Amino acid sequence: MTAFAAATLYIGLFCLLMLALKMNVGRVRTSEKVGFGDGANEALQRAIRVQGNAVEDVPIVLLGLLGLAGLAAPTLLIHVLGGSFLLGRVLHAIGLGGSSGSSFGRLVGTLISLIVLLVTAGACIWYALT
């Protein structure tokens, strides 16, 4: 598998994750009968926030993976970053989706996501300058 194929694989997987998060918001919205906004409904607020958190982080990491592929970074690096980030985002979604308070999934998912974001940034800078 080439570096671009690996980056594209994670783009596809994150498209599926984003679709699932979007469908979850619709499901909660329908079950709670809230047609617009969040209706001050905690379950809907959590679902919207889970999707929003992904919208904030996923595009920049995917751009980083594409940049790394374009700079001929090792395919293994792209898999490690992409797979770890996917795990982190899924854990975060499960953790925050289940409780508005602290949870294992939310904590570990956030930590993994932050670490991957930092390593991706560092790798992009490193491969761009070397």
VENTA-V174238 format. One record per backbone hydrogen bond with DSSP energy under -1.0 kcal/mol. NH is the residue of the N-H (numbers start at 1). CO is the residue of the C=O. If there is no record, write none. Layout:
nh=NH co=CO
nh=NH co=CO
//
This chain:
nh=6 co=2
nh=7 co=3
nh=8 co=4
nh=9 co=5
nh=10 co=6
nh=11 co=7
nh=12 co=8
nh=13 co=9
nh=14 co=10
nh=15 co=11
nh=16 co=12
nh=17 co=13
nh=18 co=14
nh=19 co=15
nh=20 co=16
nh=21 co=17
nh=22 co=18
nh=23 co=19
nh=24 co=20
nh=25 co=21
nh=26 co=22
nh=27 co=23
nh=28 co=24
nh=29 co=25
nh=30 co=26
nh=31 co=27
nh=32 co=28
nh=34 co=29
nh=41 co=38
nh=45 co=41
nh=46 co=42
nh=47 co=43
nh=48 co=44
nh=49 co=45
nh=50 co=46
nh=51 co=47
nh=52 co=48
nh=53 co=49
nh=54 co=50
nh=55 co=51
nh=56 co=52
nh=57 co=53
nh=58 co=54
nh=61 co=57
nh=62 co=58
nh=63 co=59
nh=64 co=60
nh=65 co=61
nh=66 co=62
nh=67 co=63
nh=68 co=64
nh=69 co=65
nh=70 co=66
nh=71 co=67
nh=72 co=69
nh=73 co=68
nh=78 co=74
nh=79 co=75
nh=80 co=76
nh=81 co=77
nh=82 co=78
nh=83 co=79
nh=84 co=80
nh=85 co=81
nh=86 co=82
nh=87 co=83
nh=88 co=84
nh=89 co=85
nh=90 co=86
nh=91 co=87
nh=92 co=88
nh=93 co=89
nh=94 co=90
nh=95 co=91
nh=96 co=92
nh=97 co=93
nh=98 co=94
nh=99 co=95
nh=107 co=103
nh=108 co=104
nh=109 co=105
nh=110 co=106
nh=111 co=107
nh=112 co=108
nh=113 co=109
nh=114 co=110
nh=115 co=111
nh=116 co=112
nh=117 co=113
nh=118 co=114
nh=119 co=115
nh=120 co=116
nh=121 co=117
nh=122 co=118
nh=123 co=119
nh=124 co=120
nh=125 co=121
nh=126 co=122
nh=127 co=123
nh=128 co=124
nh=129 co=125
nh=130 co=126
//
